Amino acid sequence: MSRRPPLPELDFVVRRRAPGWLGWLVLALGVAAGLWVFETHQVLTGEVEALRLDNRRAARAAEQARVLARREQEDPALRARFEVARKLSQQMARDWQPLFAALEARAGEHAQVALLSVEPDATRGQLRVTGEAKDLDALFAYAESFGAAGVLAAPRIEVFEFKQREGVQVVAFSLRLNWRRA
C-alpha cells in the first residue's frame, strides 16, 4: 500500500494585523485635508462665479455706454436731450447736509415752532416749509431767523391761518425759502 505523504499546507496570503493608531491618525488627517480642500474649492468656485457675473455686468454696461455714445454723436436731437438731462442732474446734485443742519439749528432756537413738512425744489433752489407756531410772534421770529446769509435765505411767508388744536389756538403756516449752495 502506498502511502502518500501528507500535502503541505501553503498559505500565500499573509494574515493582516489590525491597523494601529498611526494608521488611524493618517486616515483622519487625510479625511480632514480632503474636507478642507473641498470647502476651499466651494468657496473659490462661488467667488469665481461672482466675479464672472460682475464682469458680465460691467461688459454690458460698457457696451451700452458705447452704443449711447455712438447714438449721441450720430443724433443731434438725442445729444440735446442728454445735455438737458446732464444739466438737470447737476442741479439736483446739491449738498443736502447743510440744508438739514440749518433747519435743525433753527428748530433748537425756536421751540414754539413745529415743522410738519419740508419740500425741497432743487432745480429752482427753493424750499417750502409748512408747520405750526404758537403765535404770530413766534412765526415771525422763526422767519426772520433765516434772514442772515447762510444756506437758507430770503424767507417769504406764503400763507398763515389760525387753527384750534386740542383747545389751543395755533398758527399754521407755509414758508418759502431760497436755498443756496454751501
SULJO-V98011 format. One record per helix or strand of 2 or more residues. SS is the DSSP state (helix for helix, strand for strand). FROM is the first residue (numbers start at 1). LEN is the number of residues. If there is no record, write none. Layout:
ss:SS from:FROM len:LEN
ss:SS from:FROM len:LEN
This chain:
ss:helix from:21 len:54
ss:helix from:76 len:17
ss:helix from:96 len:14
ss:strand from:113 len:9
ss:strand from:126 len:8
ss:helix from:136 len:9
ss:strand from:152 len:14
ss:strand from:168 len:12
